Amino acid sequence: MNTIIVNGNTVDWEDGMTVRSLLQKMNFTFPMLIVKINGTLIRKDEFDHTLIPAGANVAVIHLISGG
Amino acid sequence: MTDLLFAAHDPALLRIWQAANIGIAGAGGLGSNIALSLTRAGIGRLVIADCDIVTLTNLNRQQFFRDQIGMPKVDAIAQNLGRISPNTHLELHYKRIDAGNLDELFGNCDILIEAFDLADQKQMLIETWISLHPDRPVIAVSGVAGYGNNNSLLQYQIGNLYLLGDGHSELIPGISPIAPKVAAIANMQANLCLELLVRIYHEDK
């Protein structure tokens, strides 16, 4: 399976894909993001080295100031 | 012993809510409104932490009054809640919340409600809480700026993380959120909190 699901949309998976490279590929440039892979939270300081497995279900939510 | 304040509450629901211990992280536009609604609903215990004092510019959206300017927000909230109900036990912390003290402040809460202003603080709270207590809900907010377009207000869930707001509205520097929308979202947080408490109660039985 060479795809993953990102926020409900199918995206091509690449060998060695990390959270960081996925965010760049998707143009998710917001500074504050919550990322979950298959339901598990990935902390911001783990984005660079966390590999995304093929077939993963990824949720990316951006947080905006205000409250 | 129940105050007649709650004479028109559903007793079965009130029992669930009176047994609850809810954390509110921040006492501004979101937190001051959440605390009022949860107290009126009969929540038994609130832990509220905030490091700010009330200023006049807060009064365009936050549930404080002119005679409270200069007071720590947590003390002003306690004063206001006390005028409504003696039934909610308050634990107040006049201090800045960070990853190092989050668990010390809120570790015994059933649900944590994020009521911060800044996105980096929201991220810190969500990451820290989910790491420490993946089994307990956190109710956060993203996108409170502006006015109008009620249909844009949504609830998004992944696992025990709930996110409310419009998900996209950015604040213009120097312009605060506007009272109706931030209060609406705060009350969506409070409303979801009550719903989750009932759901958790029935799941545990």
Interface residues (C-beta under 8 A of the other chain):
Chain A: P31 M32 L33 I34 K36 G39 L41 R43 K44 A59 I61 H62 L63 I64 S65 G66 G67
Chain B: G26 G28 G29 L30 G31 E114 A115 F116 D117 L118 A119 D120 K122 Q123 I126 E127 I130 S131 P134 A140 V141 S142 G143 V144 A145 Y156 I158 G159 L161 L163 G165 G167 H168 S169 E170 L171 P177 V182
